[in-house]
Amino acid sequence: IALACSWLRLTLVEVRARKAAFLREAVRTLALTGTRVEAVAVDALAEDTPLVKQVDVVTVRAVRADRQIWMTVDALLAPAGHVLWFGGTAEAIDGSMFVPVAHPDVALALVLARR
């Protein structure tokens, strides 16, 4: 995303320190000036950070789509925000895992359009 749309501000979220270090090195090597890496659990970003209700697009990949993820996504998304979820339909349909929120459908990339 950052290579194709260098004008975006992009936050990559990875809780594992080694993977976050790899992402930071990739960002540095590719000189992605509008991209940063957060080595935290994504739900921590929804707790009193400048990202709350400011994220235009959330992409979700390789994350178990449980109730907490949907609540976190809802907390981060701007009112007109969108979600790109790379997951199976069984997860979305399973009532025990799905919570209807204002913006149904995180954990790899949070995109904020420059305003």
N, C-alpha and C positions, 0 to 999 in steps of 0.2 A: 504494500500500500504506500509506504513512504517513498519508495523509488519511483512509482508511477505518479504520485501526487505530492511532490516535494513542498507544496504550499500548505499542506495540512500539519497540524500539531498532533503528534501521535504518542500515546503512552502505552508501552508494552508492560504487561503485568505478569510476573513469574515469581512464585513463592520460593522456588528452589534456588539457593544461592549460586550453584554452579551454572545452572541454565541462565540465570539472570546475568552472570558474568559473561557468558558467551554472547548473549544478546547485546550487552554493553559494548563488547569488542566489535561485534558486527556493525553496530550503530557508529562507532568511532571510525572503523575502517572505511565504511561507505560514506562517511561525512554527512550523516543524516541530521542536520542541525535542528530540525523541528521535532526530533524523536528523542524520547527519554525512556528509561527502563526503571520500573519500580519493583523492588524485590520484597514484595509483601503479598499477603493473601488479599484477593480482590475485595473481600468484604470490608477490609480495613480502610479501603479508599472511600467507602460510603459513610464513614464515621468522621464527620467534621473536617472535611477537606475541601479545597476549592473546586473539586470536581463534582460535588453534589449538584444534581440537576443541571449540569453544564455539558455533558457528553452528548455529541450529536449522533455518533454511531458506536455501537458496541459489537465486537465480533466474539463469538464463543466457539472454541474448538478444544476438543480433548478435555472437557470438563463434565463431570456428572451434573446433570441438570436437576438439581434438587430445589426444594423450597427456598433455601437461603440464597442460592444463586439468583433466582427470579426476584427476590426482594432486594438484593444488592443492585441488580440491573435497573430495577425501577427507581431506586434511590439515586443512581448516577445519571440516568438519561434526562436530557433536556425535554421540555414538553413536546417538541416535535421530533424527538430522537427516534432512531431506527436500530434494529438488531439484526445482525447476520449470524444465524446459528447453524453451525456445521455439525448437526446431530441427526440421529435417527428419528423416524416418526413415532416409534414405540415410546420413546421417552416423552415426547410432547403430548401423547394421548393418555398415557398412564396417569389417572387421576391422583394417585398418591404422590406424584412428583410434580404435577403442574399446579401452579397458582396463578389465577388470572390477575394480571397487574395492568397498569395503564399502558405499558409498553412491553408486551410479552416477547420475549425472546431475550459469556464473558470470561473470558479471563485472559485473553491474549492481547487484544488491542482496544484501546479507547481512543476515538478520533474526535478532535475538536476542530471545526472549521475556523479558519481565521476570519475575523469579523472586521 
